[in-house]
Amino acid sequence: MSGAMDLFDPEAERAVIAAIVFEDVALIRVRDILNPQDFNSEKCRIIYESCLRLQGKNISRDPLTVSDELRQANELETVGGSVFLGELAKEFISLANLTHHAEIVKRLSRQRMTVKEIHKLYLEAQQCEDPEGLVGTFYTKMVQRLGVDRGEFVDMTVAINSFMDLLDQRKNGEVLNGWPTGLQSLDKRIGGWKNGHLGIIAGRPSQGKTSLALCGAMASAKAGAKVSIFSLEMGTTELVQRFITQSNEHLTMKALNDATLSQLGWIELVNVSESLSHLPIKICDSTNLTLEKIASMANLLKLRGGLDLLVLDYLQLLSLDERGISRQEAVSGASRKLKILAKDLDISVLVLSQLNRKCEDREDKRPHLADLRESGAIEQDADVVVMLYRDEFYNPESAYKGQAEVLVRKQRNGPTGEFMVDWIESNAAFKDHIGIPV
């Protein structure tokens, strides 16, 4: 590992330390660039830490205060005593190139860290039974360490001004709160799928979870969102068929399954396919996907070309590490990590979830938050929980044929409620209910 240790510039490190010891304002310029561990030199690292402590005590930095701080921490001799501090005086010329020197130190620090992590990956790969998972974890770690620092504070004045600008845009109809769901009635109630939020679409089988998710994915893509779909249930071909049937009422599921299209139908199919092919949607239908793999792929997508909406179908099919914990604890951990992913990448994460069978044992089979399968943590982590219920699925004589209830069971910053939409069985599609104002 000597190669990693060679990646440092002692002159640049001493130039930075000399500046912050002899010029009080210097630390303010570099503290957002450098962490103590960025210094390869132990002496420089210790002095930098002492200067940060002095700043925390509101004590100005100069050779005397720094020496005293080091002495109190029993570190003065470690850095070479007052002799070393005196030598630093020869290193300091001006603040003109301070930022440049700090950036050199940071770049070399990142290079050292990268070399160490790659070497660690090399050793672990020789005994690894899950190479894809290992690489996924490695990539996520590297993006987190080398990516933009997400831990910065925002001044309250800036935050308020940004919020007021956003309200003006909403008032003038210039912007939806989030990415469109594909249903105006749902957009009006939840404001769309918002960046930084975890949204849940839940329901029992055959209630339309995937259809509603794809409806939102297509609408969001048309609005300019870069969408990625991780499908653990349906294959890419099935999803494409759903996109097509949702785009044209004449192109039904049966017609596409049987390829029994009229001449006009084939023309419509070509036109719809051409239109869909230009949407910024990516599909991954790999089996045995882990959350680590999804996170690493999401980080890569965000880094390379952007990512705005991530759809996961569905949560309970994820390959989860259950060693030493229960299935419920594993799912709970996954939901929390998905919320963190949404916040860290500033994207909207839309997750489909199954419900417990218990709701079907009740006379009123409309689902509630308590019915979320295997994890009450989903309810806690989610910003919005939307549930689906189609009465005709359970009651052949239902008065609500061709309709579905959309149940907003949780909304962190808004009201809950219920409303009806149309369900077009032949196309596996939802539409806003005709005659009901949205």
N, C-alpha and C positions, 0 to 999 in steps of 0.2 A: 504493500500500500504506500510505498514511498512516493509513487507518482502523484497521489493526491496531496501529500505533504509538500511537494514541490510547487504546488499551485498557490503561491502567495507572493506578494510584493512587499518586502519589509520596509522599503522607503515610503511607499504609499501609506502603510499602516502608521509609521512613526509621524508622517506629515499630518495625518488626521489627528492623532493624539496630541501632537505639539500644538496644533491650532486650538483644540478645545481646552488645553491647559492654560494657554497664554492669552486667549481671546474668549471672553465670557459668552459672546454671541455665537461662537462657532458651533456649540453643541446643538443649538436650536436648528441650525441648518442641516445637521447630519442625523439627528435622532430618529427621523422618519425613514432614513435610508438604512442605517446600520443597527444591528443587534450586537450585544457583546460577543456572541458566538461567531460572528463574522470575522473576528480578528484571529489570525493563525498564531500570532505571538501572544504567549501567556501574559507577558508584561503589559502589552497594549490592551489586552482584554480586561485585565484587572484595573488598570487606570481608567478605562472607559466606564466600567461599572461604578467606580468610585465617583466619577463625575456625574453619573446619572443619580447616584444617591444624594450628592450635594444639591443637584437641581431639585430633587424631591423635598429637600429641607429648605429650599429657597435661599441657598448660600451660593454666592458668586464663586466661579472657578478661577483660581490663580495658583501658581506653584506652592504657595504657603498653605492654602486651604486644602489643596489636593494632597499634599504631604501629610497634613494633620489627619485627614480622613483615612488615608492609607495606614497611618500609624495606629489609629484607633481600631482598625480592622485587623491589625497585626499582619499587614501585607506590604509595608514599606520596604522591608528587606527583600521580599520576594521579587519586587520589581527592580531591585538594584539600588535602593536607597535614594538619597537626594542627588547622588552622582548621576543616576540615570535621568532624573528630572532635569538636571542641569544640562545634560547632553541634548535633551529635547529642544532646548532653546536654540541650538544651532540648526535644528531641522525646520523651525518656524520662520517663514519669510513673510507671507501675507495670506489673506483669505481668498485671494483671486481664484485659485484652482482647488479650493477645498471640496466643492461638490464633485468635481472630476476625480479627485483622489478617493473620495468616499465611494464613488461608483466603481472604481477599480477594485477596491477592497470587497465590495458586495459581489461583483461579478466573479472574482476568484473564489470567494466563499461558496457561491453556488456551484462552481465547477468542482470544488473539493467534495461537496456534499453529493453531487451527481456521481462522481467516480466511486465514492464509498458505497452508495446505494446500488450501483451497477455491480460492484464486486460482491455485495451481499446477495443480490439477485442471482449471480452466477453460482455462489455456494449453495443457496437454497434450491436452485433449479435441479441440482444434481440428485437431490433426494425427494423431489416434489412429485406427488401423484396427481396434482391438479395444476398443470402448467398455465392454462388459460386464466384460472383464478389468481395465480401468483403474479402473472403479468398485469392483470387488471388491478390488483392491489398496488403493485409497483407504480403503475401509471397514475392512479388516483393520488398516491402519496407525492409523486413528483409534481403533478399539477398544483396540488395544495401548497407545496413548499416553494415552487418556482413561480407560481401565479401571482396575480395582483393581491396585495394584502387587503383582506376584507374586514380587518378589525379597526378601521379608522372611525373616528368620531365625526359627526356632522354638527356644525354649529346650529343652534336653535333658530337663529335668524334665517339661515339658508333653508332649513327644514320648513319653516312657516311659509316663506316666500314660494318654495316649490309646491307646497300643498295648495296655496291660494291660486297659483297659476293653473294647477290641475283642476281645481274647482271651476275656474273660469272656462277652461276647455270643455268640461262636462256640461256646464250651463249652456254653452253655445252649441252643444251637440257635436263638438269636434273630436271627442274621444270617448270610447267605452272604457269603463274601469279596468276591464281585462279583455282577454281574447274571447271572441264570440262563441257561444255554445251551439249555435245553429238554430236555436229557438228564441224568437224575440220575447216570448213570455218568460223564459228562464233568464235571459239577459236582463230583463227589467227587474227581476227579483234578486239576482245575485251579482249583477254587474259584469258577468263574464268570468272566465277562468283567469285569475290574477297572477302576475309574476310574484314569486316568493311564497306562494300559497300551495297547500296540499289540498286538492279536491278529491272527494270520494263519490263514485257512482256505485250504489249498492242495490242488490235485489236478488231474489231467488232465480234459479235458471229459467230461461225463456221469457224474461220480463223486458228485455231490450237494453241491457247494460252496454253491450258492445255497440249496438246501433246508435245509442245516444253519444257514446264516446267518439265514434267515427263521424257523427254529425258535427260535433264540435271541432274535431280535427280538420275536417274539410272546410268548414266555415272560417276557422282561424287561419288556415293556409291561404285561403282566398283573401284574407285581410292582411296578409304579409308575414304571418308567423312561420317560423321554421319549426316543423313538427317532426318528432320521432316517435314511432309506435313500437313498443316491445310487446309482442303477442305470444303468450305462452299457451294459448288455447287454439286459435285459428292460424292457418297458414297464410302466406302472402296472397295466394290465389283467391282464397275465400274472402280476405279483406278487400281486395281489388273488386271482387264481384259486389260486395256490399257498397263500396263507393259508387259503383256504376248504377246500381239499382236505386240508391238514394238520390242520384243526380237526374234521373229521368223516370217518370212514373210508368212509361210504356215498356221499359226494360225491366221486367219482373224477374224474381228469383227463378221461377219455373222456366221462363223463356230462356234464360241464360243457362240453366242446368241442362235443358233439353236441346239447346241451340235451335229452337223453333222460332226464328225471327222472320218477319216479313221483309220485303226488300227495303221498305222505309225503316224498319227496325234496325237492319244492318247499317243503314246510313246514320241513324241516330247513335248507334253504338260506336261507330267510328268517330263521330263528332264529340261524343262524351269522353271517349278514351283519349282523344287528342287534347281536350281541355284539361283532363285530370293529369295527364302526363307532365304538364308544366307546373303543377303545384309543388311547393317545397316540402314534400313529405317523404320521410325515410321509414322503412319497415324492417324490423328484425324479428324473425320468427324462430330463432334458435331455441332449442330445447335445453333444459337444465341451466337456465340463466340464474346466476346468483346476483344478489344486490350489489356486490363488489364489481361484477362485470358491467352491470348497468350503469353504475356510478362512473366507472372509468370511461365507458363509451360516451356517456353524457358530457363528461369533462372534455373529452377529445372533440366531440361535436361542437361544443361551446367555443373551444379554442380555435378550431379550424374555420368553421363557416357560420357559427351561430346556432343557438338553440333557444326556442321560446316556449314550446309546449311539449312535454314528455307524457306519453300515454302508456300505462302499464295494464295489461289485460292477462291475468288478474293476480292480485296480491297472494292469494293462498296457493298459487301454483309455483311461486318462487322456490328455488332450491335454497333452503335455509340451514345454517349450521345449528343443529339442535343438541350438540354435545354438552352434556351436563345441565341442560335447561329443558323446560317443557316446550311443546309446540306453541302454546299461547305466548310464552315469553319470547320465543323466536320471532313470531309475527309482530309482537309489540315492539321489539327492537327494530324490525324492518320498517314499520310505519314511522317511527321516530327518525330513522336515517333518511327516509324519503322526504320528510319535512325539512330536514337539515339540507338535503340536496337542493330542494326548491329555493331555499333561502340563500345558500351559498352561491349558487349559479344565477340567482335572480330569474328563475324560470317558473312556469306553471307546471306542476306535476299533477296529473290526473290519473287516479288509480281506481280500478274496478275491484269490487270486493263481493264475495259471497255472503249470504246470510244464513243463520242457523235454521234448521228445519222446524224449530219450535213455533215460528210464526205461522206455519201452515196448520198447526194443531189448534189454533184459536179460531173462534167463529169469525172474528174480524181479522182477516189475514194481512191487513195493511202493515208493513214493516215499521219498526221503531229502532232507535239507536241501540237499544239493548239487544237487538237481534244480530248485530254485526258479529260475524263468525270469528271465533278464536281470539278476539282481542278487543277489550274495551279501550285499549290505548289508541286504536284507530280513531275513535270518537274524540279523544283528547287531542291528538296530534293534528287532526284535520281542521282546516279553516272552513270548509263547506262540505256538508254531507247531503247528497241528493239520492233519494230512494225511488224506486219504480214499482208500480203495482198495476197489473192489468186484470180487472175483475173477470173478464170473459175467459181468462185462462183457467179460473177455478169454478166459474159458474156458467155453464153452457147457455142458460136462459138469461144471462145478464142483460140489463137494459143499457149497458155501456159498451156494446160491441164496437170495435174499431176505435176504441179510446183507451187512454192510459192516464193514470194519475202520477204526476210528478210531485214528490213529497220533499220539500226542503226541510230536512230534520235538524240541521245545524247550519248556522251562519255566524261566524265569529263577530263580524261587524255589521250585522243586519238582522232583519226579522226572519222567522221561519214561516212556512205556509204551504198550502197545497193548491194545485190547479190541474186542469185537464188539458191534454194534448191529443191529437189524432194519431192513431197507430195504423200504418198501412202495412198489413200483414204480407201482402204479395211482394212488397219491396223491402221489408224489414226496415222501415223508415218511420221517423216521427215527424209530424208537422204541427205547426201552431193550430189550435182548435178554431175552426171557422165559426164566426159569430160571437166569439168571446174576446173582448178587448184585451190587448196585451199591455 
